[in-house]
């Protein structure tokens, strides 16, 4: 991936500004089977202890218009646009503007979200501005406050997004980063039962090296064998399951 995190020169005082923390001009992993450009929007309404990006998306904030964002991307190899974060739905106007620009140029659009603002996803779907939604299911729902510091009714919101996507032929991926000592096989089974209507469920390998919380840096990443075992548990409820490790993706 080619990362582009820098201070932007801004012009045009009347342009609607978007809070951006960075751009990846070329990624081969963020949009399945497509090379993509990834736009990271700033800020997040969760504080996940294992997050590898928290300080960056909260401290590196640059204001740009949607046009300036697109002008800064070299589209030589990009086949799709991914709008990520932080939590991009905290900037609903920004998502709409970026998605409209992407669609006007013929790019499919993927949104990465923690699921806390289903109304924003609904607006994107209504306006045919999103093709793929990747929904982070952080943990079992009774553990959310402890792990993420988020205290809303996340289960209801996540199920609403899954159902909206399925009803409107928008591909919906749910994904969980598996953290040993914090989670076990029962957690994965409970999550899989709950999100069983999604198109794809991904179990991701925890990266302790870049964890936000120092205590989480001490937790060793799970072995690939363990992730495959968990994938087989999820497979009882969801047809399409993958495991994502540091080395690549394994279909279960």
N, C-alpha and C positions, 0 to 999 in steps of 0.2 A: 504494500500500500504506500502511496505517496502522500505524506502529510503536509499540510499547509497551515501552520499556526503562526500568525504574525499580526503586527499592528497594521490596520488598513488605513489608507488615505481616503477620506470621505469627501464627497461633493454633493451638492443638491440639498439645500436646507429644507425644502418642502416635501422631500421623499419620506414615506413611512419607514421608520427604522426597525430593523430586526436585530435582536441580540444574538450574536454568533460567537461561538467559542473556537471554531475551527472548521476546516474543510479538508476532506480527503479527496483528492482529484481522481484517484484510480484505486478501486478496491475490487478484489475478486471473491470476497467472502460475505459481503453484506447483503447482496441481492442474489439469491440462488440462480445459478446458471447464466448470470449476466455480469459484465463489468459495470461498475457503478461509480458515480460521484456521491460522496456522503457529506451532508451539511449538518454540523453539530450545533444545535441551538443551546443557549446558555440557560442555567438555572434548573433546579429540580425540587420537587415537593416531597422527596424522600431523602433519607440519609442512610443508605445501605452500608453496613459495616464492611462489606466485602468489595464495595465499588472501587474500580481501578481508575475512575475518571472524575471523582467528585471534586477534588481541589481544582482541576483544570477547568471544569465547566462553571465553577462558581467564581474563580478569580480571573480567568481570561475572558473578558467580555468586550466585544467590539461591535459597534452599531453600524449596520449597513442596510441599504434598501435591497429588495429582492433582485432588482436589476444589477446592482453592484455585486451581489453574491454570484449571480450567473456569469457576469462579465469576468469574474476572477477564476472561473473554472475552465480548464482546457478540456474540451469535449472530444478530443481526438479518438479516445478509446471507450468513453462512457456510453453504455447502452441503457442506463436507468439512473434514476435519482432516488437517493435514500435520505429522508429527513429524520435525524436522530437527536440525541441529547447527551446529558441532561434529560429533561422531559419536554419534548417539543409542543405538547398540547397546552402548555402554560402560555404559549404565544399563538393563539388561534388565528389571528390575522396573518401572522407570519407564515404559518403552515398553508393557509389558503392561497396566499400570494405566490409562495414558492411552488406549490403544486400546480397552480394555474399556468405559471411560466413553464414548468416542466412539460405539462401536457400540450401547451401551445407549440412546443418544439418536438413533440412526438415521443417523449420519454415516459415509460411506465414509472409509477411512483410507489415507493414503499415507506411506511411510517413505522418507526420504533417507538413503543409507548409502554408506560407502566400501568395503563388502564384506568387512571384516576379521572379522566375527563371524556366519558363516552359521547357526550354531546358534540364534541369537536370531531371525533371520528364519524359520527352520524352525519354531520354537515359535509365532510369530505365525500362520504359515500353518496349522499343525495346529489351532489354536484359532479359525480363521476370523476373525482380527482385523486382516487387512491386505488391501486391494484393489489396491494399486499400489505397486510398489517402484521407486525411481529410484536407479540404481547408478552411482556416479562411477568411471569408468575413467580414471585420471589421465594415463596415458601408456603407451607400450610397457612390457611387464612387465620387461624387462631394464634399464629406466631408473628404476624405482620408487624405489629407495633414494636415488638422486641427487636426485630431484625432491621426494620426500615424507618422507624419512628413515625410511620403513617397510621392514623387512627380512624380512617373513614371506613365505609362499608365497601371494601374492595371486592369481595366475592361477587356481590350483585352487579357491580360495574363491569367486572371481567366477563361474566356470563352474558351481560347485555351486549358487549362488543363482539363476542364470539357469535352470538345469534344474529346480530345485524350483518356481520360479514357473510355468514353462511346464506342468509336469506337474499343477499344481493350479489352473490358470486364474487366476493372479494376474498382472496386467499388469506386465511388466518393461521398464523403460526403461534403456538404458545411455547415458551421456553423457560427452563429453570436451571440456574447454576447450582450444582450439587456441592454442598459444603460439609465435609465430614465433621463429626462431633456436634454439628448444629442440626443436621438432618439425618434421617435413616430411611430404610426402604418403605416404612409405613407412610412417611411423608410423601414420597414420590407416588405411592399407590393412591393416596388420598387426593393429591393434585390431579393425577391422571383420570380418576373417576369424575372429578369435577369438570375438567376441561375436555371431556371425551368427544365433544362435538367439533373440535378444531380440525383443520386440515392436516396439521403437522404438529407433533410434540417433540421438542429437542431438549435433551439433558446435556448441560454444558459442564466442562471441567473447570473447577474453581482454580483461580490464579492467585495464590497467596502473596506472591512477590509484590504485586501492585495494590494490595488491599488497602482501603482507607484507614481502617482501624488497626492499630498495632497488634492487638491481641489476635486478630485474624491472620496476620502475617505468620503467626506461629503454627497455624493449622496446615498440615501437609495436604497437597492436592490429592484427590482420589485417583487410584490406579484405573487404567482403561478397562481392565477386567471387571472392576466394581461397577463402572458406568454401564457396561454391557449388561450386567446382571440387573441393574435398575431399569435399563431400557426394556428388557424382557418382561419386567413387572408392568411397566406402562403399556406394553404391547397387548396385554390382556384386555385393555379398554379402548385403545386407539390403534387403528390400522397402520398409520404412517408415523413411525418413531425413528429418530436418529440420535446418535451420541456424537457430541463435538468435543474433540480433544485438542491438545496443542499441536498434534500432528495432522489432524484433519477430521473428516466426518465419516461416521460408520453407520450404515443403515441397519436397523434391527429387523 
